[in-house]
């Protein structure tokens, strides 16, 4: 279940952040050049649409990695 979730999140991140090649668990906002504040907002909106959820402002601010997203979505 968690691997499927991670795979879906990875696909959304790859599309929004235009990551070519394989998406991996090491995607971190601080070391991904294209993950700026505008792309962060686009990512949040794309994830909300894909997973039919709404992130709270606190959750959105605290997303810094693929694993953060998986953790939040896994608890929903």
N, C-alpha and C positions, 0 to 999 in steps of 0.2 A: 504493500500500500504506500509506504513512505517513498519507495523507489519510483513508483509511478507518479506520485505527487512531485518529487524532485525533477523528474523528467519533463513534466508539463511546465513547471516553473522555469526550468532551464530553456525550454523552447520559447516561452514568452520573453525571457531575458535576452536570448539570442536575437530575436526579431527586433525588439525595441532598441537594444544597445548595438545592433548590427555586429554581433560577434560571429566571426566566420570560423568554421571548424567545430570541434566538439566543445560543448559547454561543460564546465567542471565545477566541483564544489569549492574551488578556490576563488570564485568570483567574489571580490570584495570591492566595495565602493571606493575605498582609498587607493586601490591599485589597478583600477579599471578606468583608463583615461576618458573614455566616452561616457562614463556614468557621472554626468554633472547634475546640477540641480534641476535643469529642465528635463533631462532624460529620467531623472528620479520620479518626477511627477508623471511623465508619460508611462513609466513602468508601473507605478501604483495604479493608474487608471486602467492599463491593459490587464493587470492581474485581477483587479476588481471585476472587470468584464468577463475574463476567462473563467474565474472561479465563482462568479455570482456572489461576491462578498463585498463588504464595505470595511475598509480599514479605519480605525480611529486615528485621530491626528497623532496621538502618542505612538501608535504602532507604525504609522508611516514615517515618522521622524526616526524611529529606532531601527529601521531596516537599513542594514549596512552590508548584507551578504545574501547569497542564495540560501544559506542555512537559516538565516533569520526569517526569511519568507516561508520556508518549509515549516519551521517551528510555529509560526503564527497561524498558517493555514491548517496545520495538523491539529491545532487546538481548537479550531472553529467548529 
